[in-house]
Amino acid sequence: MTASSPHAETVVDLGAVRHNVSLLADRAPGAAVMCVVKADAYGHGAVPVGRAAVEAGATWLGTCSLQEALDLRAAGLSVRLFSWLDVPELDFAPGIEADIDLGVSSLGELARVDAAAELAGKRARVHLKIDTGLSRNGCPPADWPALVEAAAKARGVEVVAVWSHLACADELGHASIDAQAKLFSEAYDAARAAGLDPFRHLANSAATLTRPDLHFELVRPGIAMYGLNPVPTDDDLRPAMTFRSSVVLTKPLAAGESVSYGHTWTAPEDTTLALVPAGYADGVPRTLSGRMDVWLGGRRRPVVGRVCMDQLVVNVGNEDVPRVGDEVVLFGSGRSGEPTAREWADKLGTIDYEIVTSMYRPRVQRRYVGERA
């Protein structure tokens, strides 16, 4: 043990990422693949994951902010990069200079990109976004004709794509999917009528897996590339992240004695406790107190008492008592029976996206396995 040894760590399997990307690419054989690595690759690490995705066949990487894309370019990733959401005062010129494609959703944004292209001395590649029903970012249908007409005339802009985002693709058969697809088709036709010749992208992870009619020329898988399936289908997706720690102390507890703040759990019989140095500061939600298990010594064991800022307590009983230093898996792939990020999400009433993305924590080290030489 050294001063740099982590109290907890996330282990990211890049081999699982490559497997998932390859599976998703096979599902969309006629389309290019843009792997979405925004939010530091959903907490998995954008640069290593981006490289693994490219090794598996991705020809695009997608980010939310321009700075995320610039960081990928600075790390040596030469594939096409796309960013789509930033504050109005952002200077787009560095992104244009770095050959990063930009999302545009309004006349004002188009004007800012056009002006930045003039400063950069090169045309900006833009993807015009139509709001087809998610009602977040994207041009309202009523304003779309003006946007495509202006984009066709902008001297500093090359419109390379029309795109949108689905609201309910993870709910199979939801009526909104076809309704959005219809609006998207109409928006594409309007862009063509304005003299543009863009390609199209609409499919997220769920649509990549379930709606081949919406693959068009490019698909944008996000959560599925990390092995978390947004739809109830039996696909061989492999979760890439494992959250682990270790036992730092074991001690006996007599029947009638209580554990942790508030004494919310009292031992019904003599038992043994194992202390794990990971708490809510490290990504273990306090609201899982008394509602979660860990994988320890080849089986599930319950966490008892309240999860604290820096630690939690596991009831390990009096048989097969673990030793100090033994591995504790808080969540993983589930293949051995350990808890999963989806299990945490279900108990918390959220989605596994939030669980893994929130694992970027100052005290939680990240380690990679499955790297290629």
Secondary structure by P-SEA (a helix, b strand, c coil): cccccccbbbbbcaaaaaaaaaaaaaacccbbbbbbbcccccccccaaaaaaaaaacccbbbbccaaaaaaaaaaccccbbbbccccccccaaaaaaabbbbbbccaaaaaaaaaaaaaaccccbbbbbbbcccccccccccaaaaaaaaaaacccccccccccccccccccccaaaaaaaaaaaaaaaaaaaaccbbbbbccccccccccccccccbbbbccccccccccccccccccccccbbbbcbbbbbcccccccccccccccccbbbbbbccccccccccccccccccccccbbbbbcccccccccccccccccccccccbbbcccccccccccaaaaaaaacccaaaaaaacccccbbbbbccccc
